[in-house]
Amino acid sequence: MPIANGRFATTTRAAVPAKANPQANRHGQEDGQEDGREDAWEMVRPLSVGRWCVTYLARPAGSPRSLPADYVLKMVKPEHTASTPVRGMLAQEVRISRQLNHARIVPILAAQLAQPPFYVVMPRIRGATLEAALQRFGRVTLPAALWITRQLSEALMEVHRAGWIHADLGTANLIVQPSGTVSLLDFGLSLPCHQSLYGEAGHAHFSNGRRDVVVPTEPHAVEPSFDPSWVVGTPAYAAPEVFLPREPRTPALDVYAVGILLFQLTTGHLPFNGHDIDSWAVAHLREPIPDVRQVTPSLPIRLAWLLREMLAKIPERRPSAEELTHRLAQLEIENLSELDTASP
């Protein structure tokens, strides 16, 4: 049944690209234009529900039912279709996807942005979010932690070279396949390098939710275009400069988040704790960087040194994604022997 007024039946088709091969549309339209015709996609079943969007397992309309549904369609919830910032986040994902080409970054294959329903289409990555994997298995082995973060760092090299900061790294935005391959997604909150988070709009505040929306002090600024600097990611992974509105955003912001992830992967918990935005700000800005070897004494000293640099309060003291990739690869080589004794 085709979508009508935001409601649909058991099997639904969505208006996206006209071509049977979604890859053909990846770079085919300007931002905000429709990529195709009505009823081009069949939504098989829901996958997840977020604050603003719902994702579905999908296949091109007209495909034999015997073929697997190998696409994911992320659609804005009906109650948010009038929201300029939410539509803007989808447009941001499309815009950045067209500038990136990397095996560890999930591409946007097709999109509809000009009229509701608004959505983007991605290839299906078989696996689980890193968040779900950690909830199930807890702390991973050192070689696995190094491999995961090295793959992420390689993806960030491509992002930073294109002039962008992901700005929302965390366990929920990484897909880990059964083979251990990592895929980075969700560029809706990304920022251009060296942009101040709040620009010149004045003071803004964070909500206390897990994913926090920054409310500008000048509401009229919301129209007519979306500014991704109004929204920030998960506070647990936010660099200290995120809490200093006038500080420019640099790629070092992402390196800090990777440091949080690496600490979490090797110890089983976060290096800092908070319960609301104020406590997270104090933790990231003022609390000393914990020594990972006090938590897990068996970890190598060179890893502890690297983590201290990645979690430096001053952005200029953190390594670049390129340097980080090299150093993680060296640590992988030095610790390959652990694979022989690691439990499955």
N, C-alpha and C positions, 0 to 999 in steps of 0.2 A: 504493500500500500504506500503510495507516495506521501511525503510529508505535507501536512496541511495545518497551518496556524500553530506550528510547533508541536503538534501531537502526531503520533504514529502508531501503527498496529504492530503485530508480531514481526513481520518482515517489512523493512522500510527501505525506500530508495531516496537518495539525496541528490540534490542538484549540484553537480560538480563537473569535471571535464568531459568534453564530448568524445575525446579520443580513447580508444580501448586501452592504450598503453599510457598510464599516468606519467611515466618518465618524460614523455614528449612535451608535457605542459610545464615542466619545472621552471623553465625560464621564458615562458611564452607570453606572459601578460604583465602589464604595469600594475603596481600596487593599487588595490581597491577594485580592479576589474574582475568580472567573472571569468573563470577558466573554461566554461562550457555550457552544456544544455541541462534540461531537466532529467531527472531519473537516471543518472549515470552511475550511481552507486547503490548497492544493496547492503543495508546494515544487518548483520547476522545476529549479534547479541551485544549487550553492554559489557564493557570491560572494567571501567572504573568511573567514579563520580567525584569531581573536584568542586572547588568553590564556585568556579565560573563555567566550567565545561564538563561535558560527559564524553567519554571515549567509547567507541564501538569497534568491534571486529567487523570488517567490511570486505566486499568483493565487487568488481565491476559488474554493473547490471547486465543481465543476459548471460553471465557465465554459467556453465553447467554446475549443478549443485554438487557434483562429484569432485569438483576442484576445491582446494582449500581456500579459505578466506585469508589472504596474505597481506591485507592492508588494515591500517588503523585510522579511523575517522574521528577527529576531535571536533565536537560541535559545541558552540556556545549555548548555554541553557536558555530556554525561552524567556525567562524572567530577566535575563541580562542582555537581550538583543538590542535594547535601546541604550546600552552603556557604551559611550565612546571609548573609555579606557580599555574595556574588555575587547571590543572589536579591534582596537589599536594593538593589543598584545598579539592577536593573531596576525595582523598585518606585519608586525615587527618580526615574527617568526618567519614569514614568507620572505621578507626583505633580506634578512640575514642569511637564510638558507640559500638564496641565489648567489651569495658572495662566498660561500664555503663549499669545499669539496674535499672531504676526508673520510676515510673508512670508519673512523670512530665517531662520526657525527651523523645522526639520523636526519636524512633530507626531508624536505617538504616536497611532495610529488605533485600536488594539486591543491587548489584552494578556491573558496567562494567568499568574497569579501564585500561585494557591492550591494547585496540584498540578502535578507534572512531566508533560510537559516545560514548562519555564518560558520564555516568550518575549514579545517585543513586536513589533508590526507597524507599519511606517512606509510612507509613499508612496515610490516609487522616484524618486530624483533622477538624471536622466541627466547624467553628467559624470564627473569624477575628483576624488579628494582633492587638496587643494593640495599635499600631500606628493608624490604621483605626478606632478602637473604640473610641480613644480619639478625633480624628478629628470629629467624629460624635456626641459624647456625652459631650466632654469637661471633666472637673473635675469630678471624681467619689466620692462617699460617703467615709467617713473615714473607716467604716468596710470593704468596697470593696477594698480600697487601701491596708489596712493591710492584707487582705486575699490574694490578688494578690502577694504582695511582700513576704509574708510568704511562699507561695507555691514555689516561685522562689528560696527563700533561702534554702528550703528543697532540691530542685534539685541541688543547688550548693554544698550542703554538700556532695552529691554523687560524683559530679565532682571533688571537692577538695580532697576527700579521695582517688580517683583514681590517684592523682598526676597531675591534669590538672587545668588550668585556662581558663574559657570560652573566656575572653578577647574581646568580641564583644557584650556585653549585651546592649540592647536598645529596644525600643518599636516595632521595626520591626522584632525582633527575638523571640517574644512571641506571642503565639496563645491563645486567650481567647475564650472559648466555651460559649454558651448561659447560661450554668449553673454557669459560673464563674470560672470553672476549667482552670488552666494555663498549657501550654505546652511549654517547652524550646527547641529550635532547632538551627541549623546552628553552627557547631563546626569547620568550615573550617579554622578559624583564631586562634584557641585555641593554648595556649602555655603550655609547661611543667612548673611546679612550679619552681621558682627561676632562670629562664632563663633571661639573659639580652636581651632586645628587639632587639638590633642590633649586638649582639655578638662582634666579633673583626674585623668586616669588615670596620670599620671606620664610619665617619659621614654619616648620611642619611637625607633625607628631606621628608616632607609630601606634597601631592598635596592639592589643595583647594576644592576638591570634597567632597560630603557628606560622601562617604565611601572612605577613603584615602589610597593610595598605597605608601608604603615606597620604595624608589628606592635605592638599595645598591650602594655604590661608587665603588664596584668592580664587574662589570657586569658578568665577567666569573664565579662568584660564583653562578649564577642562575643554571648552569648545574653542575652535572647531576641530583641533587636532590632538592626537594622543601624545603625551610626553611620558616615556617609560621611567623617567626619574621620579615619578610620583609613587612608584611601587618598589619595594625592596624584598629580598628573599627571606629565608629562614634565619632568625637571629642567631641560632647556635653556630652558624657557619659564617657570620658576618664579620668582616675585618674591622679593626678599630676605627678606621677613617669613615666607615659607613655611618657612624654615630656623630660625626663632625660634619655638619651639612655643607660648610664652605670648602671643604677639602676636595681637590679634584680626584676623580676616579681613574685609576691606572690599572694595568694588567696585574699589578701586585695584589690587588683585591682578590683575584681568582686564586693566586698562589697561596694566600692565607687560607682560603677555604679548602684547598687540597691538603694543606697541613693539618687542618682539623680532621679531615677524612682519614689521613694516614695515621694520626694519633688514635682515632677511633678504631680503625681496622686492626691495629697492632696491640691495643690494650683492652678493647671491648667496651670502652666508654669515652665520652667527650672530655677534652681537657679542661673545659670551663662549664659552670652550671649557672642556670638562671631560671626564673619563673615568670618574669614579665620583661618588657622591653627595657626598663630602667636597670634591672639587675643584670641583664645581658650586656648592656652598655658598660656598666661598671666592670664586669668580668673581662671583657675584651680590651677595654681601655687601661685598666689599672692592675688587674691581678697578674702576678708573675707567671711566666711561661713554665708550666710544670715539667719536671724532668721525666721523660718517658721511661727511663731505666729504673726510677724509683717505683714505678708501677709494674713494669715487666723487666726485671734485672737481666734477663737473658738477651735482650735486644742489643745489637752492636752499637758501640759508641759513635760510629760515623752516622748512624741513623739519628741518634740523639742530637748530634751537632746540626744535621740538616733540618730536623724539626724545629730547632731553636731559631734557625734563620728563616724558615718558612712562616713561623708564627711571630716574627719580630713586630713590635708595635709600630715601628717606623717603616713605611712601605719601601723606601729606598734600600733597606737592608735585606730585603727578601730576594731570592734568586729569580731570574726570569724563567719563563716556562721552558725555554730552550736549555738553559743551564740545569734546571730541575730534571728535565728528561734525561740528560746525560748522567747526572749523579744518581738518579734512581736506577738507571741501567747498570751502572757500576756496582751498586749495592745488590742488584739482582744477581750479577755474576759472582760476587763474593759470597752470597748466601744460597747458592744453588744446592749445596750439600744438604740443606734442611729438607729438600724435597724427598730425600731417601728415607727420612724418619718421620715425615709428616703423616698424620692420620688422614684417612680418606674422608 
